[in-house]
Amino acid sequence: MSHNQYQLPVEKQALASFNKSNELDPLLPTSNALSINNDNNNNRSEAVGLGLMALNAFSLSILNLFIKLIGSRIPPFQISLVSSMIETVLCLITCLSVGIKNPFGPRRLHGWLTVRGLSGALSLATIFYSMTHLPLGDATVIAYLNPIFTAILAAVMLHEPFHLFEGFCAVLCLTGTILVTKPGFLHFGDQPEPESSPDDNVRTLGITSGIFGAIMIAFMYVTTRKIGTSVHFLVIVVYNGIITSLVSVMLLFSVQEWVRPQSFFEYSALLLVGILQFASHCFMGKGLQLAPAGPASVMRMVEICLAFMFGILVFHEYPDLLSVLGATIIAGTTTLLAWRKWNRNRKNNNTILRSS
């Protein structure tokens, strides 16, 4: 898709219709909707999109693995800072190579782009913190709660419908979260002592950080939908990288301390995290353009499976039955929610096409 498709016309009617159209648009433009009569091209595009979403899930899994490997010594906010700086440089170079002359977008969208970047920064920093203080599988599952929060925020901010089915999914996800996190006040398993230990406090902070990160991811998606297709997705990545770098600096030097990497592996891991962070955003951006939202959401199941696999093979973190059950409930519910919404939108689009 060329950069010209993302350039806003300057006519007044585009400005007047901005809020109404973008709030109802898909999260990212769907290029195959432009060629309704070419089924072969559509199927090929969807297959490529699903492949890109699978690559996104795989790159995020490897990214989380390296965060966990170096997070025991290097502070998570330092990892967030370095990776975001690398991502910003790579994104600016890519913007120049694809012909994006203004990587900061039109002036009238600077406010929303800044809000989108801030929510992305907070989500990244808190998810990184959660990854370093929780088992890899648990942290990934908690971050996977974001579709439920997205549905709630979209109903509040974009006035999208929130049906009984969405409410039922929210209750199921809450149940799954309780099974994964096993809060002490519910006395799961053998918990004879009521007093908390330092490890319990660290786990509680990691869980809270992960849930806050999932809410920020949801806010990030809603603000992206608010922006709509007005800018190239690389412009959004530029804002995310710059603002995340600034937020990470403040968090690092206010609550943590800079730790100098001591080995070639730590330097390489930091570099790889930044590259994978940029690659995952590109895979997701292009994948959501080509693949329908419902099937694309299924590809995210790869991330959860890989997270538990890496947790077992690398860190010897063996999930208990309650964690597996909770992860299954959360993954299945959020996937079903995304699939149902995609199917509903597809039926509405078919109805509009038949009536036109």
C-alpha positions in Angstrom: 0.0 0.0 0.0 1.5 3.3 -1.0 2.0 6.3 1.2 -0.4 8.4 -0.9 -3.4 6.4 0.4 -2.7 7.7 3.9 -2.5 11.3 2.9 -5.6 13.4 4.0 -7.3 15.5 1.4 -7.4 19.2 2.4 -11.1 19.7 1.5 -13.4 20.8 4.2 -15.7 17.9 3.9 -12.9 15.5 5.0 -12.4 17.6 8.2 -16.2 17.6 8.9 -16.5 13.8 8.5 -13.4 12.9 10.5 -14.9 12.1 13.9 -17.9 10.2 12.5 -16.1 8.1 9.9 -13.0 7.2 11.8 -14.8 6.0 14.9 -16.7 3.5 12.8 -13.8 2.4 10.6 -11.9 -0.8 11.2 -8.8 -0.5 13.3 -6.7 -0.3 10.2 -7.6 0.0 6.5 -8.6 -3.2 4.7 -7.1 -3.2 1.3 -9.0 -6.3 0.1 -12.3 -4.5 0.5 -11.4 -2.5 -2.6 -11.5 -5.5 -4.9 -14.8 -7.3 -4.1 -15.0 -9.1 -7.5 -11.5 -10.6 -7.3 -11.8 -13.5 -4.9 -8.5 -15.1 -5.7 -6.6 -11.9 -4.9 -8.7 -11.5 -1.7 -7.9 -15.0 -0.5 -4.2 -14.4 -1.3 -4.2 -11.1 0.6 -5.9 -12.7 3.6 -3.4 -15.6 3.7 -0.5 -13.1 3.6 -2.2 -11.1 6.4 -2.7 -14.1 8.6 0.9 -15.1 8.0 2.1 -11.6 9.1 -0.1 -11.9 12.2 1.5 -15.2 13.0 5.0 -13.6 12.5 3.8 -10.8 14.9 2.9 -13.4 17.6 6.2 -15.2 17.1 8.3 -12.0 17.2 6.5 -10.9 20.4 7.1 -14.3 22.0 10.9 -14.1 21.2 10.9 -10.5 22.5 9.3 -11.5 25.8 11.7 -14.3 26.1 14.7 -12.0 25.9 13.1 -9.5 28.2 12.7 -12.3 30.8 16.3 -13.5 30.2 18.0 -10.1 30.9 15.3 -8.7 33.2 16.7 -10.3 36.3 19.7 -7.9 36.2 18.7 -5.0 33.9 15.7 -2.9 35.0 12.6 -3.3 32.8 12.3 0.5 32.3 15.9 0.5 31.0 15.0 -2.3 28.6 11.9 -0.2 27.5 14.1 2.9 27.0 16.8 1.2 24.9 14.4 -0.8 22.8 12.2 2.2 22.1 15.2 4.3 21.0 16.2 1.6 18.6 12.6 1.3 17.3 12.4 5.0 16.7 15.7 5.1 14.7 14.6 2.1 12.6 11.1 3.6 12.0 12.5 7.0 10.9 14.8 5.2 8.5 11.9 3.1 7.1 9.7 6.2 6.8 12.4 7.9 4.6 12.9 4.7 2.5 9.1 4.4 1.7 8.7 8.1 1.0 6.9 9.4 4.0 8.0 13.0 4.0 6.3 13.9 7.3 6.8 11.1 9.9 4.9 13.2 12.5 1.6 13.3 10.7 -0.8 16.3 10.0 -0.9 19.0 12.7 -4.6 18.5 13.4 -3.9 14.9 14.5 -0.9 15.7 16.8 -3.0 15.6 19.9 -4.5 12.2 19.2 -1.2 10.8 18.0 0.4 12.0 21.3 -2.4 10.3 23.3 -1.9 7.2 21.3 1.9 7.3 21.9 1.4 7.9 25.6 -0.9 4.9 26.0 1.5 2.8 24.0 4.4 3.9 26.2 2.6 3.1 29.5 1.5 -0.3 28.1 5.0 -1.2 27.0 6.7 -0.1 30.2 4.2 -1.9 32.5 4.0 -5.1 30.4 7.9 -5.2 30.4 7.7 -4.9 34.2 5.1 -7.7 34.4 7.3 -9.9 32.2 10.2 -9.6 34.5 8.3 -10.3 37.8 5.8 -13.0 36.7 6.0 -16.4 35.0 6.2 -15.8 31.3 3.0 -17.6 30.5 1.0 -15.8 33.3 2.3 -12.4 32.2 1.3 -13.0 28.5 -2.2 -14.2 29.5 -2.8 -11.1 31.6 -1.8 -8.9 28.7 -4.2 -10.9 26.5 -7.1 -9.4 28.5 -7.0 -6.2 26.3 -9.8 -7.2 23.9 -12.3 -7.1 26.8 -11.1 -3.7 27.9 -11.1 -2.5 24.3 -14.8 -3.4 24.0 -15.6 -1.5 27.2 -13.6 1.6 26.2 -15.0 1.6 22.7 -18.5 1.6 24.1 -17.7 4.5 26.4 -15.5 6.6 24.0 -16.7 5.6 20.5 -20.3 4.8 21.5 -20.0 1.3 20.0 -22.6 -1.3 21.1 -21.9 -3.3 24.2 -24.2 -6.3 24.2 -25.0 -8.9 26.8 -22.6 -11.2 25.0 -19.7 -8.8 25.6 -20.7 -8.6 29.3 -20.7 -12.3 29.6 -17.2 -12.5 28.0 -16.0 -9.9 30.5 -17.2 -12.1 33.4 -15.5 -15.1 31.9 -12.3 -13.2 31.5 -12.4 -12.0 35.1 -12.9 -15.7 36.2 -9.9 -16.7 34.0 -7.8 -13.9 35.5 -8.6 -15.1 39.0 -7.6 -18.6 38.1 -4.3 -17.4 36.6 -3.3 -14.9 39.3 -4.7 -16.8 42.3 -5.1 -13.9 44.7 -4.2 -14.7 48.3 -7.4 -13.5 49.8 -9.3 -16.3 48.0 -7.0 -19.0 49.6 -6.2 -21.1 46.5 -4.4 -24.3 47.4 -2.2 -24.5 50.5 -2.0 -21.0 52.0 -1.9 -21.4 55.8 -0.3 -18.1 56.6 -2.4 -15.0 56.1 0.5 -12.6 56.2 2.1 -11.6 52.9 5.8 -12.2 52.0 8.1 -10.1 49.9 7.6 -12.5 47.0 3.8 -12.1 47.3 4.2 -8.3 47.2 6.3 -8.6 44.0 3.9 -10.9 42.4 0.9 -8.6 43.3 2.8 -5.6 41.8 3.6 -7.7 38.7 -0.1 -8.7 38.3 -1.3 -5.1 38.8 1.2 -3.8 36.3 0.1 -6.4 33.8 -3.6 -5.6 34.1 -2.8 -1.9 33.9 -0.7 -2.6 30.7 -3.7 -4.5 29.2 -6.0 -1.5 29.9 -3.4 0.8 28.2 -3.2 -1.6 25.2 -7.0 -1.3 25.0 -6.8 2.5 25.2 -4.1 2.4 22.5 -6.4 0.4 20.2 -9.3 2.8 20.8 -7.3 5.9 20.1 -5.9 4.2 16.9 -9.5 3.7 15.8 -10.2 7.3 16.6 -7.3 8.4 14.4 -8.5 6.0 11.7 -6.8 5.6 8.4 -5.7 9.2 8.3 -2.0 8.4 8.7 0.4 5.6 7.7 0.9 3.1 10.6 4.6 4.0 10.7 3.7 7.5 11.8 2.0 5.9 14.8 5.1 3.8 15.5 7.2 6.9 15.4 5.1 8.5 18.1 5.1 5.3 20.1 8.9 5.1 20.0 9.6 8.7 20.9 7.1 9.0 23.7 8.0 5.6 25.2 11.6 6.7 25.3 10.7 9.9 27.2 8.4 8.0 29.6 10.9 5.3 30.2 13.6 7.9 31.1 11.4 9.4 33.7 10.3 6.0 35.2 13.9 4.7 35.1 15.5 7.5 37.0 12.6 8.0 39.4 12.1 4.4 40.6 15.0 2.5 39.3 18.7 2.9 38.4 20.6 2.6 35.2 22.6 -0.7 35.0 25.4 -1.1 32.6 25.3 -4.3 30.5 28.2 -6.5 31.4 28.3 -9.1 28.6 28.0 -9.4 24.8 24.8 -11.3 25.4 23.1 -8.5 27.3 24.1 -5.9 24.6 22.9 -8.3 21.9 19.6 -9.0 23.7 18.9 -5.3 24.1 19.5 -4.7 20.4 17.4 -7.7 19.5 14.5 -6.5 21.7 14.5 -3.2 19.9 14.5 -4.8 16.5 11.8 -7.3 17.4 9.7 -4.5 18.9 9.8 -2.6 15.6 9.3 -5.7 13.5 6.2 -6.8 15.6 4.6 -3.4 15.1 5.2 -3.6 11.3 3.9 -7.2 11.1 0.8 -6.2 13.1 0.2 -3.0 11.1 0.4 -4.6 7.7 -1.3 -7.8 8.9 -4.4 -6.0 10.2 -4.6 -4.3 6.8 -4.8 -7.6 4.9 -6.4 -10.1 7.3 -9.9 -10.0 8.8 -10.0 -9.1 12.4 -11.6 -12.3 13.6 -9.2 -14.8 12.0 -6.3 -12.5 12.7 -7.1 -12.7 16.4 -6.7 -16.5 16.4 -3.1 -16.0 15.3 -2.4 -14.4 18.7 -3.0 -17.8 20.3 0.5 -18.7 19.0 1.9 -16.1 21.4 0.3 -17.7 24.5 1.3 -21.2 23.4 4.9 -20.1 22.9 5.0 -18.2 26.2 4.1 -21.3 28.2 6.5 -23.4 26.1 9.4 -21.0 26.7 8.4 -20.8 30.4 8.7 -24.5 30.8 11.7 -25.2 28.6 13.9 -22.2 29.5 12.8 -21.0 32.9 11.3 -24.3 34.3 8.0 -22.5 35.1 5.5 -25.3 35.2 1.9 -23.9 35.2 -0.6 -25.7 37.5 -4.0 -26.8 36.4 -5.7 -23.6 37.5 -3.3 -21.5 35.4 -3.9 -23.6 32.3 -7.7 -23.5 32.8 -7.6 -19.7 33.3 -5.4 -19.2 30.3 -7.7 -21.3 28.2 -10.8 -19.4 29.3 -9.2 -16.0 28.6 -7.7 -17.0 25.2 -10.9 -18.7 24.1 -13.2 -15.9 25.3 -11.2 -13.0 23.7 -10.8 -14.9 20.4 -14.6 -15.7 20.4 -15.3 -12.0 21.1 -13.1 -10.8 18.2 -14.6 -13.4 15.8 -18.1 -12.5 16.7 -17.5 -8.8 16.1 -15.8 -9.5 12.8 -18.7 -11.7 11.7 -21.2 -9.1 12.7 -19.3 -6.4 10.7 -19.1 -8.7 7.7 -22.8 -9.3 7.7 -23.5 -5.5 8.0 -21.1 -4.9 5.0 -22.8 -7.5 2.9 -26.2 -6.0 3.7 -24.9 -2.6 2.6 -23.5 -4.0 -0.7 -26.7 -5.8 -1.6 -28.7 -2.7 -1.0 -26.4 -0.5 -3.1 
